[in-house]
Amino acid sequence: MSAEIEKLRVRHPEKAHKPDQPVHRKKPDWIRVKAPVSKEYHETRKIVRENKLTTVCEEAACPNIGECWAKRHATMMIMGGICTRACSFCNVATGKPGALDPFEPFNVAKAVKELGLRHVVITSVDRDDLDDGGARHFADTILAIREASANTTIEILTPDFLRKDGALEVVVSAKPDVFNHNLETVPRLYGPVRPGARYFHSIRLLDQVKQIDPTIFTKSGLMVGLGETKEEIYQVMDDLRSADVDFLTIGQYLQPTPKHHHVDRFVPPDEFKAFERKAYNKGFLMVSASPLTRSSYHADEDFEKMRRTREERLAAVSG
């Protein structure tokens, strides 16, 4: 067995025996990125290693890792690096996770302080094995960051807490500045792309955040190039706005291995611009749409823009 096949078998046991999917060997010019080489990148990597942290930047093979880590913007992935789900688009390992590290919230907070982050994104694997889906661990991490770095704004990117009654309330009570939960794709593709999730449950989750605490910004993200239509994307925008979601990200899906869902097409930059215009016209406070957009890409700058836009709208209404 080759080393590449063995690595896939260990990381993605549920995908190892699937037939290979078509692979676009040549990416268009607008998708290519430079290899990470900066001094700041290596300093960020050192801090992450010293604090024994997992990052989604590495686990999901994000194409923006060189740019983001050069700015010290590492997205922390809590609760381990093994997910209980097996989404066909995702490069995070699937399997049986280990016990939670009780020191992880402290270590994340310590790294946030050492990196000097003004805005941090905290995400996680799905932990369907836990009674609360990891909600208490999210809350503990938020509170630890508040204590260590009071001026840092906190954005969380959570699982869907499917069938975890009371979990959402625990997370929202810790008052993150941004609550992000990605829909990932259109309802029609949930079966092949996101089989463990339920589209309308995710919409309700985002709606409930606003009902519990209207001051928290909500955010969601979509991938394109999976086989969806423009009309389906527009309908998802409407569904998100019906839940009063503030921020939408749209990026190009990239296939991690031949065993993952195939890329239906590479969406050109002008179509992303059209998605951005359409989303703003539908009322989103902030939209980030480009081939390389990911949930936490430029998250600090985008958060400031979104906060200013809300303040301006509120002032216009009150004035």
C-alpha positions as CSV (number, residue, x, y, z in Angstrom):
1,M,0.0,0.0,0.0
2,S,1.4,3.4,-1.0
3,A,2.1,6.0,1.7
4,E,-0.5,8.3,0.0
5,I,-3.3,5.6,0.2
6,E,-2.4,4.7,3.7
7,K,-2.5,8.4,4.8
8,L,-6.0,8.7,3.2
9,R,-7.2,5.4,4.9
10,V,-6.1,6.8,8.3
11,R,-7.4,10.3,7.8
12,H,-10.6,9.5,5.9
13,P,-11.5,5.8,6.6
14,E,-15.1,6.4,5.4
15,K,-13.8,7.7,2.0
16,A,-10.8,5.4,1.4
17,H,-12.8,2.7,-0.5
18,K,-15.0,5.1,-2.5
19,P,-14.3,5.3,-6.2
20,D,-12.2,8.2,-7.3
21,Q,-14.1,11.4,-8.4
22,P,-13.1,13.4,-11.4
23,V,-10.2,15.8,-10.6
24,H,-9.5,19.1,-12.3
25,R,-5.7,18.9,-12.6
26,K,-5.2,22.4,-13.7
27,K,-6.5,25.2,-11.6
28,P,-7.2,28.6,-13.2
29,D,-4.9,31.5,-12.5
30,W,-7.3,33.2,-10.2
31,I,-7.1,30.2,-7.7
32,R,-3.3,30.0,-7.3
33,V,-1.6,31.2,-4.2
34,K,2.0,31.6,-3.1
35,A,3.7,29.1,-0.8
36,P,4.1,30.3,2.9
37,V,7.6,31.5,3.5
38,S,7.5,34.7,5.6
39,K,9.1,35.1,9.0
40,E,5.7,36.0,10.5
41,Y,4.2,32.7,9.2
42,H,6.9,30.7,11.0
43,E,6.4,32.7,14.2
44,T,2.7,32.1,14.1
45,R,3.3,28.4,13.5
46,K,5.7,28.3,16.5
47,I,3.1,29.8,18.9
48,V,0.5,27.4,17.7
49,R,2.8,24.4,18.3
50,E,4.0,25.6,21.7
51,N,0.4,25.9,22.9
52,K,-0.5,22.5,21.5
53,L,-3.3,23.9,19.4
54,T,-5.1,22.6,16.3
55,T,-5.9,25.1,13.5
56,V,-8.5,24.7,10.7
57,C,-6.0,26.5,8.5
58,E,-3.9,23.3,8.5
59,E,-6.5,20.6,9.0
60,A,-8.7,21.9,6.2
61,A,-5.7,22.6,3.9
62,C,-6.8,26.3,3.5
63,P,-5.2,27.9,0.5
64,N,-4.9,31.2,2.4
65,I,-2.7,30.0,5.2
66,G,0.4,31.8,4.0
67,E,-1.3,35.2,3.8
68,C,-3.3,34.8,7.0
69,W,-0.5,33.5,9.2
70,A,1.8,36.2,7.9
71,K,-0.6,38.5,9.6
72,R,-0.8,36.2,12.7
73,H,-4.4,35.3,11.9
74,A,-4.6,31.7,12.8
75,T,-8.1,30.2,13.2
76,M,-8.1,27.9,16.2
77,M,-10.0,24.6,16.0
78,I,-11.0,23.4,19.4
79,M,-12.1,19.9,20.7
80,G,-9.4,18.0,18.7
81,G,-8.8,17.3,15.1
82,I,-11.1,14.3,14.6
83,C,-14.7,14.9,13.4
84,T,-17.6,12.6,14.0
85,R,-19.1,13.5,10.6
86,A,-18.0,12.6,7.1
87,C,-18.9,15.5,4.8
88,S,-17.7,14.8,1.3
89,F,-16.1,18.2,0.8
90,C,-14.1,18.3,4.0
91,N,-10.4,17.5,4.6
92,V,-10.7,17.2,8.4
93,A,-10.1,13.7,9.7
94,T,-13.1,11.5,10.5
95,G,-13.3,9.0,13.3
96,K,-13.8,8.6,17.1
97,P,-12.5,11.7,18.9
98,G,-10.6,11.6,22.2
99,A,-11.6,13.3,25.5
100,L,-11.7,17.1,25.6
101,D,-8.6,18.8,26.9
102,P,-9.7,20.8,30.0
103,F,-6.7,23.1,29.5
104,E,-7.5,23.9,25.9
105,P,-9.6,27.1,26.6
106,F,-6.6,28.5,28.6
107,N,-4.1,27.5,25.9
108,V,-6.2,29.2,23.2
109,A,-6.5,32.3,25.3
110,K,-2.8,32.3,25.9
111,A,-2.1,32.0,22.2
112,V,-4.5,34.8,21.3
113,K,-2.7,37.1,23.8
114,E,0.8,36.1,22.5
115,L,-0.3,36.7,18.9
116,G,-1.7,40.1,19.8
117,L,-5.0,39.4,18.0
118,R,-7.6,42.2,17.8
119,H,-10.1,39.6,16.4
120,V,-10.0,35.8,16.7
121,V,-12.0,33.1,15.0
122,I,-12.6,29.9,17.0
123,T,-14.1,26.9,15.2
124,S,-14.4,23.1,16.0
125,V,-15.0,19.7,14.6
126,D,-18.4,18.2,15.0
127,R,-18.6,16.4,18.4
128,D,-21.8,14.4,18.1
129,D,-20.4,12.1,20.8
130,L,-20.7,14.8,23.5
131,D,-24.0,15.3,25.3
132,D,-23.9,19.1,24.5
133,G,-22.0,18.8,21.2
134,G,-19.1,20.8,22.9
135,A,-21.2,23.9,23.7
136,R,-19.8,24.2,27.2
137,H,-16.2,24.0,25.8
138,F,-17.0,26.8,23.3
139,A,-18.3,28.9,26.2
140,D,-15.3,28.2,28.4
141,T,-13.0,29.2,25.5
142,I,-14.8,32.5,24.9
143,L,-14.7,33.3,28.6
144,A,-11.0,32.5,28.8
145,I,-10.2,34.8,25.9
146,R,-12.2,37.6,27.5
147,E,-10.1,37.2,30.7
148,A,-6.7,37.0,28.9
149,S,-7.3,39.6,26.2
150,A,-10.3,41.8,27.0
151,N,-10.0,43.9,23.8
152,T,-10.1,41.0,21.4
153,T,-13.3,40.6,19.5
154,I,-14.4,36.9,19.3
155,E,-16.0,35.1,16.3
156,I,-17.0,31.5,16.6
157,L,-17.8,29.1,13.8
158,T,-19.9,26.3,15.3
159,P,-21.3,22.9,14.4
160,D,-25.1,22.7,14.1
161,F,-25.6,21.1,17.6
162,L,-28.2,18.8,16.0
163,R,-30.3,17.1,18.6
164,K,-28.4,18.8,21.4
165,D,-31.2,20.6,23.4
166,G,-30.0,23.6,25.3
167,A,-26.5,23.7,23.7
168,L,-27.1,26.8,21.6
169,E,-28.2,28.8,24.7
170,V,-25.0,27.9,26.5
171,V,-22.8,29.2,23.7
172,V,-24.9,32.4,23.1
173,S,-24.8,33.2,26.9
174,A,-21.0,33.5,26.6
175,K,-21.7,36.5,24.2
176,P,-19.3,36.0,21.3
177,D,-19.2,39.1,19.0
178,V,-20.0,37.0,15.9
179,F,-21.8,33.7,15.7
180,N,-21.0,31.9,12.5
181,H,-22.5,28.6,11.3
182,N,-21.9,27.7,7.6
183,L,-24.7,26.3,5.5
184,E,-21.9,25.2,3.0
185,T,-24.2,24.4,0.1
186,V,-27.7,24.5,-1.3
187,P,-30.5,22.2,0.1
188,R,-30.5,20.0,-3.0
189,L,-26.9,19.0,-2.4
190,Y,-27.0,18.3,1.3
191,G,-27.4,14.5,0.7
192,P,-24.1,14.0,-1.3
193,V,-22.2,17.0,0.3
194,R,-23.3,17.3,3.9
195,P,-25.2,14.1,4.7
196,G,-25.0,14.4,8.5
197,A,-26.7,17.8,8.6
198,R,-30.1,19.3,7.9
199,Y,-30.5,22.5,6.0
200,F,-33.5,23.9,7.7
201,H,-32.1,23.0,11.1
202,S,-29.1,25.2,10.3
203,I,-31.3,28.1,9.2
204,R,-33.3,27.8,12.5
205,L,-30.1,27.7,14.5
206,L,-29.0,31.1,13.1
207,D,-32.5,32.5,13.6
208,Q,-32.5,31.4,17.2
209,V,-29.2,33.2,17.9
210,K,-30.8,36.5,17.0
211,Q,-33.9,35.7,19.0
212,I,-31.8,35.0,22.1
213,D,-29.5,37.9,21.7
214,P,-30.1,40.4,18.8
215,T,-26.9,42.2,19.6
216,I,-24.7,39.3,18.3
217,F,-23.7,39.4,14.7
218,T,-24.6,36.3,12.7
219,K,-22.7,34.9,9.8
220,S,-22.9,32.0,7.3
221,G,-20.9,30.7,4.4
222,L,-21.4,28.9,1.1
223,M,-19.1,27.1,-1.3
224,V,-19.8,27.3,-5.0
225,G,-18.6,24.9,-7.8
226,L,-20.3,21.9,-6.3
227,G,-23.1,21.7,-8.9
228,E,-25.5,24.3,-7.6
229,T,-27.3,26.9,-9.8
230,K,-27.4,30.6,-9.4
231,E,-31.1,30.5,-8.6
232,E,-30.4,28.1,-5.8
233,I,-27.7,30.4,-4.3
234,Y,-30.2,33.3,-4.5
235,Q,-32.8,31.3,-2.6
236,V,-30.2,30.5,0.1
237,M,-29.5,34.2,0.4
238,D,-33.3,34.8,0.9
239,D,-33.4,32.0,3.6
240,L,-30.5,33.6,5.4
241,R,-32.0,37.0,5.4
242,S,-35.3,35.6,6.7
243,A,-33.2,34.5,9.7
244,D,-31.7,38.1,9.9
245,V,-28.2,36.9,9.2
246,D,-25.8,39.8,8.9
247,F,-22.7,38.5,7.0
248,L,-22.4,36.1,4.1
249,T,-19.2,34.5,2.7
250,I,-19.0,32.8,-0.7
251,G,-15.9,30.9,-1.9
252,Q,-14.8,28.4,-4.4
253,Y,-14.9,24.7,-3.4
254,L,-11.5,23.0,-3.9
255,Q,-11.3,19.2,-3.9
256,P,-8.9,17.9,-1.2
257,T,-8.4,14.4,-2.7
258,P,-9.8,12.3,-5.5
259,K,-12.1,10.6,-2.9
260,H,-13.8,13.9,-2.0
261,H,-16.7,15.5,-3.9
262,H,-15.6,16.6,-7.4
263,V,-15.4,20.2,-8.5
264,D,-18.2,20.8,-10.9
265,R,-16.6,24.0,-12.2
266,F,-14.3,26.9,-11.2
267,V,-16.5,29.9,-10.9
268,P,-14.9,33.0,-12.4
269,P,-14.3,36.2,-10.4
270,D,-16.9,38.2,-12.2
271,E,-19.6,35.8,-11.0
272,F,-18.4,36.3,-7.5
273,K,-18.8,40.0,-7.9
274,A,-22.4,39.4,-9.2
275,F,-23.1,37.3,-6.1
276,E,-21.7,40.1,-3.9
277,R,-24.0,42.7,-5.5
278,K,-27.0,40.5,-5.2
279,A,-26.3,39.7,-1.5
280,Y,-25.9,43.4,-0.7
281,N,-29.1,44.2,-2.5
282,K,-30.9,41.6,-0.3
283,G,-29.8,43.4,2.8
284,F,-26.7,41.8,4.2
285,L,-24.5,44.1,6.3
286,M,-21.3,42.5,5.0
287,V,-20.5,40.2,2.1
288,S,-17.2,38.6,1.2
289,A,-17.4,36.7,-2.2
290,S,-14.3,35.7,-4.1
291,P,-12.6,32.5,-5.3
292,L,-10.3,32.3,-2.3
293,T,-12.9,33.5,0.3
294,R,-13.1,31.3,3.4
295,S,-15.1,31.8,6.6
296,S,-12.2,33.5,8.5
297,Y,-10.5,35.1,5.5
298,H,-10.0,38.8,6.4
299,A,-12.4,38.3,9.3
300,D,-10.9,41.1,11.4
301,E,-11.2,43.7,8.7
302,D,-14.6,42.5,7.7
303,F,-15.9,42.6,11.3
304,E,-14.9,46.3,11.6
305,K,-16.7,47.1,8.3
306,M,-19.8,45.2,9.5
307,R,-19.9,46.9,12.8
308,R,-19.6,50.4,11.2
309,T,-22.3,49.6,8.7
310,R,-24.7,48.5,11.5
311,E,-23.9,51.7,13.5
312,E,-24.6,53.8,10.4
313,R,-27.9,52.1,9.7
314,L,-29.0,52.4,13.3
315,A,-28.1,56.1,13.3
316,A,-30.0,56.7,10.1
317,V,-33.1,55.1,11.6
318,S,-32.9,56.9,14.9
319,G,-32.1,60.2,13.2
